Amino acid sequence: MKITKAQIKLLREMVNFTCQHCHYHEDKVGVLSPHRIKRGNAGGEYVPNNILMICYECHKKLHGGEFT
């Protein structure tokens, strides 16, 4: 299931536009994006309890295996 731009905006608002990993505001790190905790290929969906809203750098580090 895809996530819409409106849903992403709502999720960004819910976390006060602050990265859930590094805790920096979008003003400093850019627009947040959704990350599925349980990956899509493992059955993870874009539902609130499976999403972290994180900045680009944290997203890149997470997928690069720098943190879990």
N, C-alpha and C positions, 0 to 999 in steps of 0.2 A: 504494500500500500504506500503510495506517495504521500508526501506532506506538502501542504499548500503554503504559499507565501504568507497568507493571512494567519495560518497556524504558527508559522515560524515567528511572525511579529508578536503574536500573543505570548508565545513561550519566552521570547526576549524580554517582554514586559514583565512576565511572571518572575524572572530572576533579576529584575531591576537593571537590565542591560549590563550585567556583571558576569564575567566568565566563572563558571562553577568549579574551575580547577585553580586558576591563578588568582582569582578574585579581583582582577582589574576590570574597570568599566570600559565599555566600548569606545569611549572618548580616547582611551590610551591604546587599545589593542585592536580596534576595528570591529566590524559587525560580527556578532556571534552566529554560530551555525549549530544545527542539531547533530549530535553524535549518538548513535544507538549503542547502548551498553551491550546488549546481546545483538550481535551482528545479524544483518538481514539474511545472509546465507545459512544462518543457524536458526532461523525462524523468528528473529527479533523484528518487532514492528515499531513504527513511529507512534508510540503511545506514551503518555506522560511519565509513567514509572520506568520507561526504558530509554529515556532521552536525557542527555546532558547538554546544556547549552554552553559551548566553549568557543574560545577565540581560535583564529587560524593557527597560531603558533602551538597552542596546547593540542589542537587537533592533529597537527603534523607530528608532534612528539608522541602522542598517544598511538597513532598508527605506525610510527617508527619503532615502537617498543620501548621508548624511554621511560614510560610509566604506565601503570595499569589503572 
